[in-house]
């Protein structure tokens, strides 16, 4: 009887090793070409996303199960998590659990801490979805933080948690955004923080690090347009659901203070107080109504013709085979889509502040 146990253990170990190897081969790859390093497109582009290797799905299942356990402990044991359980929350649950085949989902949220994803998103997502690689969300993470240069094992682990790299300041035409667009084309769930950085001012998209002037804010808005491009070039217009949360700044607070470099120069220090999350926090999450943008896309296509659409087909050598560089007219469309998302998030922010005094304001210091 003992040899059966040993055989089963050996087969299981070989299976885990095989899953890890396949995950390594198809790991996401960051783009450090601007820093003088070579860029090799991820081999994941070479496979049809509807025909992923079973070993890759197993590796992601194991990683996401561990992530779910850690998220639950962080948000529901060390801290207190309250979700406004109304019809909009029920609609979100229904969308992540079951959607018509090929219909993608985008959730958008404010970005209040480094633990928003996977910490908060992992705790919000029910177990049956969180451990399912097909239904669980794909997220974006700044490559300088999550995908350091040359650390392939870290790239593999983060990729198994269904996060993809993005280059901060790379613009809407960067190839890394194309990899995210392919997940949408496959009908997957993608979660985006359109602020594109942590903002702990309790005001969406505005803090002392905001670089856009007042005129630019009026013209371009507070959010980045990448989410607009993802939506515009999806073969099927995604379902868009906004959510707003408060309190994560208390779980992973930053210094958020002005530092005097010399008599005339000040720098804003937004480094973390600690790399370890805090306990005893109180986090509230509120979901919004679905955002419709079909009219914006239809109007654009009636004027300028059909938009290029991303497909799930495998690409030879990982080379993008469709036009990915945006025209000026397309950028105006991205802006219009993103503005609609911004208005929805601002409405949720207003509703949340009326319901509960914002708990993160004590972590933000204004220059005096």
Steps between C-alpha positions, in 0.01 A plus 500: 500500500788732578633489144165628371531798731856564384396467135208741546728746676755478222241552227356797690844656544580453131168662410574803718849531352358477150241770580775724637713450190214585261416808709865607471499459123181705458581759767423870435803701391553869586628758256822669612609591148499872591762423766728329250389143568361270235129428477374157405121469462341248734455155347141519622429703185580192292211293635127531444357619830206262458746206488735561791715209626341312790825524695484878482146502639609270784790729594269800507240312704757416768639853515159666514381264774796608714431863412136466600598358840740788566244759384230358727734505800613855429161657430263298720721402795760771540262768373126552463343492153149624433335469159183695424288200400241655274368417154816636336717267706275210406532599134879492528491154658275376221732645234819343637334163553313465175500703180407407145794336323744752355369799699792671682474686829697803618485622856647841581583636844689770685853404604556573868784264595748242378275234654191583295584208273539219585412580864163670468396351166592152620284538811207642302498216247311186611696176530341329201622779272830577676644152435371474143767621250239557230264714708741674740611852417810604309670804646773746403806577708779751447796299374751686720318364807375156401722403206858605585768466232634147457296343784329232291377295796325806641348565156373140498345524847330834437377375163347195666308745717355635173673835501665651191775763486445854382766767448423817689514792260504265200184646349195334347695353206745295705503129404443389860147641484434275199546193722227629730275565199536135395353388834196717435471359149481153657199610707694519828462730799759781520531733798651847443603788724468788252677742734810292413659563841415503868309812607435537874341846496143362503447690174514293182800584284606808699782531751827696532658277232238583237698627201214621284425869522151635560456555127623146422265355759207676334609379157635150578333407827651344811536141377733333250362406160631143488170362627323685217726336242440153648125550471509654152702220339323207662314292237197504732436809712575398860262526790642785712437507876648767731575454868629739762671412828616693804735402780780319316727798567488392865603145410802608292565866590763709326705781650320762287698799617705782357874470558726804484805429282641849528374851572299522177430138399240262642434139400185307576586173675236234436703195595340229709522530878557124504507219246274301731123569507344631819213350695205661670382687192145547377435475125171572323426401138214630287410385147345713230270458204629354175654763271382506139732622223353335189370835378850653509650212303216496248528875444875473443467211254226679306738792446837328457426138414538178701755491781776236488405214731731275699463122461594199713686317223861406563750739342807378317810589704271712720503788251187717507319443171249786510529877513564590862617858456211734577380777273411842637128427445533174695667682788200733517281189527717359780466832679121500467473143631734575790309817586181296534682263736637797693152644551374164630788470748457859618131430564591195707759706686238762582250237617763332715610820668142585583450157659817497705771751583805411294744307726809564289528878530718478808773332291533789254689817585468824309793730450489803727 
